[in-house]
Amino acid sequence: MGFTAKFVHLTGFGLFVAVCVLCSCLILSAWEALTLDPSSSDLVGSSKENNSCKASEAELQNSDYGEVDEEDYGVDDEDEGSDYDFDESYFNQQLADKFDDLDLPPGVEATVPWLQKAVTNVEPENFKSMSEIEDEIGQKYKFFKQFDTVEDFSDHHYANKPVGKTGKEWTKRIQHDWKLLENDLPASIYVRVSENRMDLLRAAMIGPQGTPYHDGLFFFDAQFTDSYPATPPVVYYHSGGLRLNPNLYETGKVCLSLLGTWEGHGCEKWNSAQSTMLQVLISIQALVLNENPYFNEPGYETFANNTSGQRSALDYNDTTFQHSCRTMLYSLRRPPQHFEDLVAGHFRECGRAILAACKYYMEGNKVGSVVPSNDNEDKELENTSAEGSSSSGAGKTQNKKVDLRAGRTVTFKTNMEVLFEELLMEFNVKGADTKKFCVEKLKKSQPAAS
């Protein structure tokens, strides 16, 4: 081998050794930076000697490392016996600072504690005050349409049930039903239909006044089968596991002659030429959610005029109202898709009336009876709140109990007290006018003056 060849060989070998030494320095410096004693004044990456080895944020972003192992950061079970006092929160913060701008795969941030952003890092202007949240709820509710189309229903009861092969006549008939719903829906019924799945429909209806369902929200999912309109649509009730009507089962079954789920005669049965989805919804609201649902049970209507039947109907209404309150809570905590704004806005508007009804019924009045206005009581409450005297007594003298409920079970009031507290909390979150009830609760919790 000549001198020139030997020189080239040695030069290549020298470069190889230099690269190895440089890599060793980088690894050693990174290891020392990450395992640095937190009590030291030299923070991670702040040493002047390590500036040449420090990776920039741009380099981290352009790196090909897709996975991060614990061993890369010096976190090892063997370190538990180290001489210094390991501060995990400090260590995590240093790692978080280094990886703030690293583009990680979705979901990684939620599973790696030190990559989670602290609440204190959020700019104050990103927070919304309660008044802003309440105003936003009110605006969305104000512009919530009675009828509208949506792209899909991922949580629809029939979402995973294909409709099958359909034709132009099927499509035209459903579009005809949509038009009727858009133009003729009662003010207390809201409907959403799917653009991608014309067979799917969801409806929400408000319980009628004068019934144990008043001010409640009840949700129904419907599907137009491939044989529609020769056969009626199938309908599912979102029961939350509660049976608050003889026609509405815990399983979600809706028992109605028009739907073919109960025997009927003449106009009660489905007519392919005349019956519509609008008719189904109005029938559920008017015939099912009525004043005395107890008599919806087949054969029970014969007891409507005797004392025993009337008492049973009152007991049923008591239970039904409790279930209606539980349904409110269920809807508030898990609002059906595309109806979130309706749920929040409705209970923001009706929360005060619902709570007033709860109190009125707990005082001994019949469920569904008209709750007297409390405007005068509220004014007196505001005037006397500073003095510590309760206006509830004055309110009771003004609200004459003309429709008392005799023979009510003791558990009714106990159950309603619990439901009242839960509803009060949920309505407060939505911005309902609950001041009166909050003041009463505060006074009740304060010790009586000696």
TORKOL-4160 file (C-alpha; in steps of 0.2 Angstrom, whole numbers, padded with zeros to 4 digits, m for minus):
450
<pt num="1" X="0000" Y="0000" Z="0000"/>
<pt num="2" X="0007" Y="0017" Z="m0005"/>
<pt num="3" X="0009" Y="0032" Z="0006"/>
<pt num="4" X="m0006" Y="0041" Z="m0002"/>
<pt num="5" X="m0018" Y="0026" Z="0000"/>
<pt num="6" X="m0012" Y="0024" Z="0018"/>
<pt num="7" X="m0016" Y="0043" Z="0021"/>
<pt num="8" X="m0033" Y="0041" Z="0014"/>
<pt num="9" X="m0037" Y="0026" Z="0024"/>
<pt num="10" X="m0031" Y="0034" Z="0040"/>
<pt num="11" X="m0041" Y="0050" Z="0036"/>
<pt num="12" X="m0057" Y="0040" Z="0034"/>
<pt num="13" X="m0054" Y="0030" Z="0050"/>
<pt num="14" X="m0051" Y="0047" Z="0059"/>
<pt num="15" X="m0067" Y="0054" Z="0053"/>
<pt num="16" X="m0076" Y="0038" Z="0059"/>
<pt num="17" X="m0068" Y="0040" Z="0076"/>
<pt num="18" X="m0073" Y="0059" Z="0076"/>
<pt num="19" X="m0091" Y="0055" Z="0072"/>
<pt num="20" X="m0092" Y="0042" Z="0086"/>
<pt num="21" X="m0084" Y="0054" Z="0099"/>
<pt num="22" X="m0097" Y="0067" Z="0094"/>
<pt num="23" X="m0112" Y="0056" Z="0095"/>
<pt num="24" X="m0105" Y="0050" Z="0112"/>
<pt num="25" X="m0104" Y="0068" Z="0118"/>
<pt num="26" X="m0122" Y="0072" Z="0112"/>
<pt num="27" X="m0129" Y="0056" Z="0121"/>
<pt num="28" X="m0119" Y="0060" Z="0137"/>
<pt num="29" X="m0124" Y="0078" Z="0137"/>
<pt num="30" X="m0143" Y="0074" Z="0135"/>
<pt num="31" X="m0142" Y="0061" Z="0148"/>
<pt num="32" X="m0133" Y="0073" Z="0160"/>
<pt num="33" X="m0146" Y="0087" Z="0156"/>
<pt num="34" X="m0161" Y="0076" Z="0160"/>
<pt num="35" X="m0154" Y="0068" Z="0176"/>
<pt num="36" X="m0148" Y="0085" Z="0183"/>
<pt num="37" X="m0151" Y="0087" Z="0201"/>
<pt num="38" X="m0166" Y="0099" Z="0203"/>
<pt num="39" X="m0158" Y="0108" Z="0217"/>
<pt num="40" X="m0144" Y="0114" Z="0206"/>
<pt num="41" X="m0144" Y="0131" Z="0199"/>
<pt num="42" X="m0140" Y="0124" Z="0182"/>
<pt num="43" X="m0157" Y="0121" Z="0173"/>
<pt num="44" X="m0159" Y="0108" Z="0160"/>
<pt num="45" X="m0151" Y="0113" Z="0144"/>
<pt num="46" X="m0144" Y="0130" Z="0152"/>
<pt num="47" X="m0126" Y="0125" Z="0154"/>
<pt num="48" X="m0114" Y="0134" Z="0142"/>
<pt num="49" X="m0104" Y="0118" Z="0139"/>
<pt num="50" X="m0120" Y="0110" Z="0133"/>
<pt num="51" X="m0125" Y="0123" Z="0120"/>
<pt num="52" X="m0117" Y="0115" Z="0106"/>
<pt num="53" X="m0126" Y="0099" Z="0110"/>
<pt num="54" X="m0143" Y="0106" Z="0113"/>
<pt num="55" X="m0156" Y="0101" Z="0100"/>
<pt num="56" X="m0167" Y="0116" Z="0093"/>
<pt num="57" X="m0186" Y="0115" Z="0093"/>
<pt num="58" X="m0185" Y="0115" Z="0074"/>
<pt num="59" X="m0174" Y="0099" Z="0075"/>
<pt num="60" X="m0186" Y="0091" Z="0086"/>
<pt num="61" X="m0201" Y="0094" Z="0075"/>
<pt num="62" X="m0191" Y="0088" Z="0060"/>
<pt num="63" X="m0185" Y="0072" Z="0069"/>
<pt num="64" X="m0192" Y="0055" Z="0064"/>
<pt num="65" X="m0194" Y="0049" Z="0081"/>
<pt num="66" X="m0212" Y="0043" Z="0082"/>
<pt num="67" X="m0212" Y="0035" Z="0099"/>
<pt num="68" X="m0205" Y="0040" Z="0116"/>
<pt num="69" X="m0199" Y="0027" Z="0128"/>
<pt num="70" X="m0197" Y="0030" Z="0146"/>
<pt num="71" X="m0178" Y="0025" Z="0146"/>
<pt num="72" X="m0174" Y="0039" Z="0134"/>
<pt num="73" X="m0178" Y="0051" Z="0149"/>
<pt num="74" X="m0168" Y="0043" Z="0162"/>
<pt num="75" X="m0184" Y="0036" Z="0171"/>
<pt num="76" X="m0179" Y="0019" Z="0178"/>
<pt num="77" X="m0185" Y="0009" Z="0193"/>
<pt num="78" X="m0166" Y="0008" Z="0198"/>
<pt num="79" X="m0166" Y="0026" Z="0201"/>
<pt num="80" X="m0177" Y="0024" Z="0216"/>
<pt num="81" X="m0162" Y="0021" Z="0226"/>
<pt num="82" X="m0152" Y="0037" Z="0220"/>
<pt num="83" X="m0144" Y="0049" Z="0233"/>
<pt num="84" X="m0154" Y="0064" Z="0228"/>
<pt num="85" X="m0172" Y="0068" Z="0232"/>
<pt num="86" X="m0181" Y="0066" Z="0215"/>
<pt num="87" X="m0194" Y="0080" Z="0211"/>
<pt num="88" X="m0206" Y="0072" Z="0199"/>
<pt num="89" X="m0216" Y="0087" Z="0196"/>
<pt num="90" X="m0201" Y="0098" Z="0192"/>
<pt num="91" X="m0194" Y="0084" Z="0181"/>
<pt num="92" X="m0210" Y="0083" Z="0171"/>
<pt num="93" X="m0211" Y="0102" Z="0169"/>
<pt num="94" X="m0193" Y="0102" Z="0161"/>
<pt num="95" X="m0198" Y="0088" Z="0149"/>
<pt num="96" X="m0214" Y="0098" Z="0145"/>
<pt num="97" X="m0204" Y="0114" Z="0141"/>
<pt num="98" X="m0193" Y="0104" Z="0129"/>
<pt num="99" X="m0208" Y="0096" Z="0120"/>
<pt num="100" X="m0221" Y="0110" Z="0120"/>
<pt num="101" X="m0220" Y="0112" Z="0101"/>
<pt num="102" X="m0217" Y="0094" Z="0096"/>
<pt num="103" X="m0231" Y="0088" Z="0084"/>
<pt num="104" X="m0236" Y="0072" Z="0092"/>
<pt num="105" X="m0249" Y="0059" Z="0086"/>
<pt num="106" X="m0267" Y="0063" Z="0091"/>
<pt num="107" X="m0271" Y="0056" Z="0108"/>
<pt num="108" X="m0254" Y="0055" Z="0115"/>
<pt num="109" X="m0256" Y="0072" Z="0124"/>
<pt num="110" X="m0270" Y="0064" Z="0134"/>
<pt num="111" X="m0260" Y="0049" Z="0140"/>
<pt num="112" X="m0243" Y="0057" Z="0144"/>
<pt num="113" X="m0245" Y="0068" Z="0160"/>
<pt num="114" X="m0230" Y="0079" Z="0157"/>
<pt num="115" X="m0237" Y="0084" Z="0140"/>
<pt num="116" X="m0253" Y="0090" Z="0147"/>
<pt num="117" X="m0255" Y="0109" Z="0147"/>
<pt num="118" X="m0258" Y="0116" Z="0165"/>
<pt num="119" X="m0274" Y="0127" Z="0167"/>
<pt num="120" X="m0263" Y="0142" Z="0172"/>
<pt num="121" X="m0255" Y="0142" Z="0154"/>
<pt num="122" X="m0272" Y="0146" Z="0146"/>
<pt num="123" X="m0274" Y="0165" Z="0142"/>
<pt num="124" X="m0287" Y="0174" Z="0152"/>
<pt num="125" X="m0296" Y="0180" Z="0137"/>
<pt num="126" X="m0300" Y="0162" Z="0132"/>
<pt num="127" X="m0311" Y="0159" Z="0147"/>
<pt num="128" X="m0330" Y="0164" Z="0146"/>
<pt num="129" X="m0339" Y="0171" Z="0161"/>
<pt num="130" X="m0355" Y="0163" Z="0167"/>
<pt num="131" X="m0365" Y="0178" Z="0159"/>
<pt num="132" X="m0357" Y="0175" Z="0142"/>
<pt num="133" X="m0361" Y="0156" Z="0143"/>
<pt num="134" X="m0379" Y="0160" Z="0148"/>
<pt num="135" X="m0381" Y="0172" Z="0134"/>
<pt num="136" X="m0374" Y="0160" Z="0122"/>
<pt num="137" X="m0386" Y="0147" Z="0128"/>
<pt num="138" X="m0400" Y="0159" Z="0126"/>
<pt num="139" X="m0395" Y="0164" Z="0108"/>
<pt num="140" X="m0393" Y="0146" Z="0102"/>
<pt num="141" X="m0410" Y="0142" Z="0109"/>
<pt num="142" X="m0418" Y="0157" Z="0101"/>
<pt num="143" X="m0413" Y="0152" Z="0084"/>
<pt num="144" X="m0415" Y="0133" Z="0086"/>
<pt num="145" X="m0427" Y="0128" Z="0071"/>
<pt num="146" X="m0442" Y="0117" Z="0074"/>
<pt num="147" X="m0437" Y="0107" Z="0058"/>
<pt num="148" X="m0420" Y="0105" Z="0051"/>
<pt num="149" X="m0409" Y="0093" Z="0041"/>
<pt num="150" X="m0393" Y="0086" Z="0048"/>
<pt num="151" X="m0379" Y="0076" Z="0040"/>
<pt num="152" X="m0380" Y="0060" Z="0051"/>
<pt num="153" X="m0386" Y="0053" Z="0067"/>
<pt num="154" X="m0372" Y="0043" Z="0075"/>
<pt num="155" X="m0382" Y="0040" Z="0091"/>
<pt num="156" X="m0398" Y="0036" Z="0083"/>
<pt num="157" X="m0407" Y="0020" Z="0089"/>
<pt num="158" X="m0408" Y="0014" Z="0071"/>
<pt num="159" X="m0391" Y="0020" Z="0064"/>
<pt num="160" X="m0384" Y="0003" Z="0063"/>
<pt num="161" X="m0400" Y="m0004" Z="0054"/>
<pt num="162" X="m0399" Y="m0002" Z="0035"/>
<pt num="163" X="m0416" Y="0002" Z="0027"/>
<pt num="164" X="m0414" Y="m0009" Z="0012"/>
<pt num="165" X="m0417" Y="m0006" Z="m0006"/>
<pt num="166" X="m0429" Y="0009" Z="m0010"/>
<pt num="167" X="m0435" Y="0018" Z="m0025"/>
<pt num="168" X="m0440" Y="0035" Z="m0031"/>
<pt num="169" X="m0458" Y="0033" Z="m0024"/>
<pt num="170" X="m0451" Y="0030" Z="m0007"/>
<pt num="171" X="m0440" Y="0045" Z="m0008"/>
<pt num="172" X="m0454" Y="0056" Z="m0014"/>
<pt num="173" X="m0466" Y="0051" Z="0000"/>
<pt num="174" X="m0453" Y="0054" Z="0013"/>
<pt num="175" X="m0449" Y="0072" Z="0006"/>
<pt num="176" X="m0468" Y="0075" Z="0006"/>
<pt num="177" X="m0468" Y="0070" Z="0025"/>
<pt num="178" X="m0453" Y="0082" Z="0028"/>
<pt num="179" X="m0463" Y="0096" Z="0020"/>
<pt num="180" X="m0478" Y="0093" Z="0031"/>
<pt num="181" X="m0467" Y="0093" Z="0046"/>
<pt num="182" X="m0458" Y="0109" Z="0041"/>
<pt num="183" X="m0474" Y="0118" Z="0038"/>
<pt num="184" X="m0486" Y="0111" Z="0051"/>
<pt num="185" X="m0477" Y="0106" Z="0067"/>
<pt num="186" X="m0485" Y="0112" Z="0083"/>
<pt num="187" X="m0474" Y="0124" Z="0093"/>
<pt num="188" X="m0470" Y="0111" Z="0106"/>
<pt num="189" X="m0462" Y="0098" Z="0094"/>
<pt num="190" X="m0445" Y="0099" Z="0086"/>
<pt num="191" X="m0439" Y="0087" Z="0072"/>
<pt num="192" X="m0422" Y="0083" Z="0064"/>
<pt num="193" X="m0420" Y="0073" Z="0048"/>
<pt num="194" X="m0404" Y="0066" Z="0041"/>
<pt num="195" X="m0398" Y="0071" Z="0023"/>
<pt num="196" X="m0387" Y="0055" Z="0022"/>
<pt num="197" X="m0400" Y="0043" Z="0029"/>
<pt num="198" X="m0417" Y="0049" Z="0023"/>
<pt num="199" X="m0425" Y="0034" Z="0033"/>
<pt num="200" X="m0419" Y="0042" Z="0050"/>
<pt num="201" X="m0429" Y="0055" Z="0060"/>
<pt num="202" X="m0428" Y="0061" Z="0078"/>
<pt num="203" X="m0441" Y="0071" Z="0087"/>
<pt num="204" X="m0442" Y="0080" Z="0104"/>
<pt num="205" X="m0458" Y="0085" Z="0111"/>
<pt num="206" X="m0462" Y="0096" Z="0126"/>
<pt num="207" X="m0475" Y="0089" Z="0139"/>
<pt num="208" X="m0491" Y="0098" Z="0139"/>
<pt num="209" X="m0497" Y="0109" Z="0153"/>
<pt num="210" X="m0510" Y="0102" Z="0165"/>
<pt num="211" X="m0502" Y="0084" Z="0164"/>
<pt num="212" X="m0488" Y="0076" Z="0174"/>
<pt num="213" X="m0477" Y="0078" Z="0159"/>
<pt num="214" X="m0478" Y="0097" Z="0159"/>
<pt num="215" X="m0462" Y="0106" Z="0154"/>
<pt num="216" X="m0452" Y="0089" Z="0151"/>
<pt num="217" X="m0443" Y="0085" Z="0136"/>
<pt num="218" X="m0446" Y="0068" Z="0128"/>
<pt num="219" X="m0436" Y="0061" Z="0113"/>
<pt num="220" X="m0441" Y="0049" Z="0100"/>
<pt num="221" X="m0431" Y="0040" Z="0086"/>
<pt num="222" X="m0440" Y="0035" Z="0070"/>
<pt num="223" X="m0436" Y="0025" Z="0054"/>
<pt num="224" X="m0445" Y="0024" Z="0038"/>
<pt num="225" X="m0444" Y="0006" Z="0033"/>
<pt num="226" X="m0441" Y="0001" Z="0015"/>
<pt num="227" X="m0460" Y="m0003" Z="0014"/>
<pt num="228" X="m0465" Y="0014" Z="0019"/>
<pt num="229" X="m0479" Y="0021" Z="0017"/>
<pt num="230" X="m0487" Y="0004" Z="0015"/>
<pt num="231" X="m0482" Y="0000" Z="0033"/>
<pt num="232" X="m0480" Y="0013" Z="0047"/>
<pt num="233" X="m0463" Y="0019" Z="0053"/>
<pt num="234" X="m0455" Y="0011" Z="0068"/>
<pt num="235" X="m0453" Y="0022" Z="0083"/>
<pt num="236" X="m0441" Y="0021" Z="0098"/>
<pt num="237" X="m0443" Y="0031" Z="0114"/>
<pt num="238" X="m0428" Y="0036" Z="0124"/>
<pt num="239" X="m0434" Y="0030" Z="0141"/>
<pt num="240" X="m0418" Y="0031" Z="0151"/>
<pt num="241" X="m0424" Y="0014" Z="0158"/>
<pt num="242" X="m0440" Y="0022" Z="0165"/>
<pt num="243" X="m0458" Y="0018" Z="0161"/>
<pt num="244" X="m0468" Y="0034" Z="0164"/>
<pt num="245" X="m0483" Y="0029" Z="0153"/>
<pt num="246" X="m0492" Y="0013" Z="0149"/>
<pt num="247" X="m0489" Y="0016" Z="0131"/>
<pt num="248" X="m0470" Y="0020" Z="0133"/>
<pt num="249" X="m0460" Y="0005" Z="0139"/>
<pt num="250" X="m0443" Y="0005" Z="0148"/>
<pt num="251" X="m0436" Y="m0004" Z="0132"/>
<pt num="252" X="m0441" Y="0010" Z="0121"/>
<pt num="253" X="m0456" Y="0002" Z="0113"/>
<pt num="254" X="m0470" Y="0014" Z="0109"/>
<pt num="255" X="m0487" Y="0006" Z="0110"/>
<pt num="256" X="m0499" Y="0015" Z="0098"/>
<pt num="257" X="m0513" Y="0009" Z="0086"/>
<pt num="258" X="m0507" Y="0021" Z="0072"/>
<pt num="259" X="m0489" Y="0012" Z="0073"/>
<pt num="260" X="m0497" Y="m0005" Z="0072"/>
<pt num="261" X="m0490" Y="m0009" Z="0089"/>
<pt num="262" X="m0507" Y="m0010" Z="0097"/>
<pt num="263" X="m0524" Y="m0016" Z="0090"/>
<pt num="264" X="m0535" Y="m0002" Z="0083"/>
<pt num="265" X="m0550" Y="0002" Z="0073"/>
<pt num="266" X="m0554" Y="0013" Z="0058"/>
<pt num="267" X="m0545" Y="0030" Z="0059"/>
<pt num="268" X="m0534" Y="0023" Z="0073"/>
<pt num="269" X="m0525" Y="0012" Z="0061"/>
<pt num="270" X="m0511" Y="0017" Z="0049"/>
<pt num="271" X="m0518" Y="0022" Z="0032"/>
<pt num="272" X="m0504" Y="0022" Z="0018"/>
<pt num="273" X="m0514" Y="0035" Z="0008"/>
<pt num="274" X="m0517" Y="0047" Z="0022"/>
<pt num="275" X="m0507" Y="0044" Z="0038"/>
<pt num="276" X="m0491" Y="0054" Z="0040"/>
<pt num="277" X="m0476" Y="0055" Z="0052"/>
<pt num="278" X="m0484" Y="0072" Z="0058"/>
<pt num="279" X="m0499" Y="0062" Z="0063"/>
<pt num="280" X="m0489" Y="0050" Z="0073"/>
<pt num="281" X="m0480" Y="0064" Z="0083"/>
<pt num="282" X="m0496" Y="0073" Z="0087"/>
<pt num="283" X="m0505" Y="0057" Z="0092"/>
<pt num="284" X="m0490" Y="0053" Z="0104"/>
<pt num="285" X="m0491" Y="0070" Z="0112"/>
<pt num="286" X="m0510" Y="0072" Z="0113"/>
<pt num="287" X="m0515" Y="0054" Z="0116"/>
<pt num="288" X="m0501" Y="0047" Z="0126"/>
<pt num="289" X="m0494" Y="0061" Z="0136"/>
<pt num="290" X="m0511" Y="0066" Z="0143"/>
<pt num="291" X="m0519" Y="0071" Z="0160"/>
<pt num="292" X="m0523" Y="0054" Z="0166"/>
<pt num="293" X="m0511" Y="0042" Z="0158"/>
<pt num="294" X="m0516" Y="0028" Z="0171"/>
<pt num="295" X="m0532" Y="0025" Z="0160"/>
<pt num="296" X="m0521" Y="0022" Z="0145"/>
<pt num="297" X="m0519" Y="0005" Z="0151"/>
<pt num="298" X="m0531" Y="m0006" Z="0142"/>
<pt num="299" X="m0547" Y="m0010" Z="0152"/>
<pt num="300" X="m0543" Y="0003" Z="0166"/>
<pt num="301" X="m0554" Y="0016" Z="0158"/>
<pt num="302" X="m0569" Y="0007" Z="0166"/>
<pt num="303" X="m0562" Y="0013" Z="0183"/>
<pt num="304" X="m0562" Y="0031" Z="0178"/>
<pt num="305" X="m0578" Y="0036" Z="0187"/>
<pt num="306" X="m0575" Y="0027" Z="0204"/>
<pt num="307" X="m0565" Y="0032" Z="0219"/>
<pt num="308" X="m0553" Y="0018" Z="0218"/>
<pt num="309" X="m0548" Y="0021" Z="0200"/>
<pt num="310" X="m0546" Y="0040" Z="0203"/>
<pt num="311" X="m0535" Y="0037" Z="0218"/>
<pt num="312" X="m0524" Y="0025" Z="0208"/>
<pt num="313" X="m0523" Y="0038" Z="0194"/>
<pt num="314" X="m0517" Y="0051" Z="0206"/>
<pt num="315" X="m0504" Y="0039" Z="0213"/>
<pt num="316" X="m0499" Y="0035" Z="0195"/>
<pt num="317" X="m0497" Y="0054" Z="0192"/>
<pt num="318" X="m0486" Y="0056" Z="0207"/>
<pt num="319" X="m0474" Y="0042" Z="0201"/>
<pt num="320" X="m0475" Y="0049" Z="0183"/>
<pt num="321" X="m0469" Y="0066" Z="0188"/>
<pt num="322" X="m0455" Y="0059" Z="0197"/>
<pt num="323" X="m0450" Y="0049" Z="0182"/>
<pt num="324" X="m0452" Y="0065" Z="0171"/>
<pt num="325" X="m0440" Y="0074" Z="0183"/>
<pt num="326" X="m0427" Y="0060" Z="0181"/>
<pt num="327" X="m0429" Y="0061" Z="0162"/>
<pt num="328" X="m0425" Y="0079" Z="0163"/>
<pt num="329" X="m0409" Y="0075" Z="0172"/>
<pt num="330" X="m0405" Y="0062" Z="0160"/>
<pt num="331" X="m0407" Y="0073" Z="0145"/>
<pt num="332" X="m0397" Y="0087" Z="0153"/>
<pt num="333" X="m0383" Y="0076" Z="0157"/>
<pt num="334" X="m0384" Y="0066" Z="0140"/>
<pt num="335" X="m0393" Y="0077" Z="0128"/>
<pt num="336" X="m0397" Y="0068" Z="0111"/>
<pt num="337" X="m0386" Y="0073" Z="0096"/>
<pt num="338" X="m0392" Y="0088" Z="0087"/>
<pt num="339" X="m0403" Y="0093" Z="0102"/>
<pt num="340" X="m0390" Y="0100" Z="0114"/>
<pt num="341" X="m0395" Y="0118" Z="0111"/>
<pt num="342" X="m0413" Y="0114" Z="0113"/>
<pt num="343" X="m0411" Y="0105" Z="0130"/>
<pt num="344" X="m0400" Y="0118" Z="0137"/>
<pt num="345" X="m0411" Y="0133" Z="0131"/>
<pt num="346" X="m0427" Y="0124" Z="0136"/>
<pt num="347" X="m0422" Y="0121" Z="0154"/>
<pt num="348" X="m0414" Y="0138" Z="0156"/>
<pt num="349" X="m0431" Y="0145" Z="0151"/>
<pt num="350" X="m0442" Y="0133" Z="0161"/>
<pt num="351" X="m0431" Y="0129" Z="0175"/>
<pt num="352" X="m0440" Y="0141" Z="0187"/>
<pt num="353" X="m0457" Y="0135" Z="0183"/>
<pt num="354" X="m0452" Y="0117" Z="0185"/>
<pt num="355" X="m0444" Y="0120" Z="0202"/>
<pt num="356" X="m0460" Y="0130" Z="0208"/>
<pt num="357" X="m0471" Y="0115" Z="0203"/>
<pt num="358" X="m0460" Y="0103" Z="0213"/>
<pt num="359" X="m0462" Y="0114" Z="0228"/>
<pt num="360" X="m0480" Y="0116" Z="0225"/>
<pt num="361" X="m0483" Y="0097" Z="0224"/>
<pt num="362" X="m0472" Y="0094" Z="0239"/>
<pt num="363" X="m0484" Y="0106" Z="0249"/>
<pt num="364" X="m0498" Y="0094" Z="0245"/>
<pt num="365" X="m0506" Y="0099" Z="0229"/>
<pt num="366" X="m0510" Y="0088" Z="0215"/>
<pt num="367" X="m0497" Y="0084" Z="0201"/>
<pt num="368" X="m0503" Y="0094" Z="0185"/>
<pt num="369" X="m0513" Y="0107" Z="0194"/>
<pt num="370" X="m0510" Y="0125" Z="0190"/>
<pt num="371" X="m0495" Y="0133" Z="0200"/>
<pt num="372" X="m0500" Y="0150" Z="0206"/>
<pt num="373" X="m0489" Y="0165" Z="0201"/>
<pt num="374" X="m0475" Y="0169" Z="0214"/>
<pt num="375" X="m0472" Y="0187" Z="0208"/>
<pt num="376" X="m0478" Y="0195" Z="0224"/>
<pt num="377" X="m0469" Y="0182" Z="0234"/>
<pt num="378" X="m0452" Y="0186" Z="0225"/>
<pt num="379" X="m0453" Y="0204" Z="0228"/>
<pt num="380" X="m0457" Y="0202" Z="0246"/>
<pt num="381" X="m0442" Y="0189" Z="0247"/>
<pt num="382" X="m0430" Y="0202" Z="0240"/>
<pt num="383" X="m0436" Y="0216" Z="0252"/>
<pt num="384" X="m0435" Y="0205" Z="0268"/>
<pt num="385" X="m0419" Y="0194" Z="0263"/>
<pt num="386" X="m0408" Y="0207" Z="0272"/>
<pt num="387" X="m0418" Y="0205" Z="0288"/>
<pt num="388" X="m0416" Y="0186" Z="0288"/>
<pt num="389" X="m0435" Y="0184" Z="0289"/>
<pt num="390" X="m0443" Y="0171" Z="0277"/>
<pt num="391" X="m0457" Y="0175" Z="0265"/>
<pt num="392" X="m0462" Y="0157" Z="0262"/>
<pt num="393" X="m0475" Y="0159" Z="0275"/>
<pt num="394" X="m0483" Y="0174" Z="0266"/>
<pt num="395" X="m0482" Y="0164" Z="0250"/>
<pt num="396" X="m0491" Y="0150" Z="0257"/>
<pt num="397" X="m0505" Y="0161" Z="0263"/>
<pt num="398" X="m0507" Y="0169" Z="0246"/>
<pt num="399" X="m0506" Y="0152" Z="0237"/>
<pt num="400" X="m0522" Y="0144" Z="0242"/>
<pt num="401" X="m0522" Y="0125" Z="0242"/>
<pt num="402" X="m0538" Y="0123" Z="0232"/>
<pt num="403" X="m0532" Y="0106" Z="0224"/>
<pt num="404" X="m0525" Y="0096" Z="0239"/>
<pt num="405" X="m0519" Y="0079" Z="0236"/>
<pt num="406" X="m0526" Y="0067" Z="0249"/>
<pt num="407" X="m0519" Y="0050" Z="0254"/>
<pt num="408" X="m0502" Y="0053" Z="0246"/>
<pt num="409" X="m0487" Y="0042" Z="0250"/>
<pt num="410" X="m0474" Y="0048" Z="0262"/>
<pt num="411" X="m0460" Y="0043" Z="0250"/>
<pt num="412" X="m0466" Y="0056" Z="0237"/>
<pt num="413" X="m0460" Y="0071" Z="0246"/>
<pt num="414" X="m0444" Y="0062" Z="0251"/>
<pt num="415" X="m0440" Y="0058" Z="0233"/>
<pt num="416" X="m0445" Y="0075" Z="0227"/>
<pt num="417" X="m0434" Y="0084" Z="0239"/>
<pt num="418" X="m0419" Y="0074" Z="0232"/>
<pt num="419" X="m0424" Y="0077" Z="0214"/>
<pt num="420" X="m0427" Y="0096" Z="0218"/>
<pt num="421" X="m0409" Y="0098" Z="0224"/>
<pt num="422" X="m0402" Y="0089" Z="0208"/>
<pt num="423" X="m0413" Y="0099" Z="0196"/>
<pt num="424" X="m0409" Y="0115" Z="0205"/>
<pt num="425" X="m0390" Y="0112" Z="0203"/>
<pt num="426" X="m0392" Y="0107" Z="0184"/>
<pt num="427" X="m0404" Y="0122" Z="0181"/>
<pt num="428" X="m0391" Y="0134" Z="0189"/>
<pt num="429" X="m0378" Y="0128" Z="0177"/>
<pt num="430" X="m0389" Y="0132" Z="0162"/>
<pt num="431" X="m0392" Y="0149" Z="0169"/>
<pt num="432" X="m0410" Y="0147" Z="0174"/>
<pt num="433" X="m0418" Y="0160" Z="0186"/>
<pt num="434" X="m0416" Y="0150" Z="0202"/>
<pt num="435" X="m0412" Y="0165" Z="0214"/>
<pt num="436" X="m0428" Y="0163" Z="0224"/>
<pt num="437" X="m0424" Y="0145" Z="0228"/>
<pt num="438" X="m0406" Y="0147" Z="0231"/>
<pt num="439" X="m0410" Y="0161" Z="0244"/>
<pt num="440" X="m0423" Y="0149" Z="0252"/>
<pt num="441" X="m0410" Y="0135" Z="0253"/>
<pt num="442" X="m0397" Y="0147" Z="0261"/>
<pt num="443" X="m0409" Y="0153" Z="0274"/>
<pt num="444" X="m0414" Y="0135" Z="0278"/>
<pt num="445" X="m0396" Y="0130" Z="0280"/>
<pt num="446" X="m0393" Y="0145" Z="0292"/>
<pt num="447" X="m0395" Y="0142" Z="0311"/>
<pt num="448" X="m0410" Y="0150" Z="0319"/>
<pt num="449" X="m0407" Y="0166" Z="0329"/>
<pt num="450" X="m0409" Y="0164" Z="0347"/>
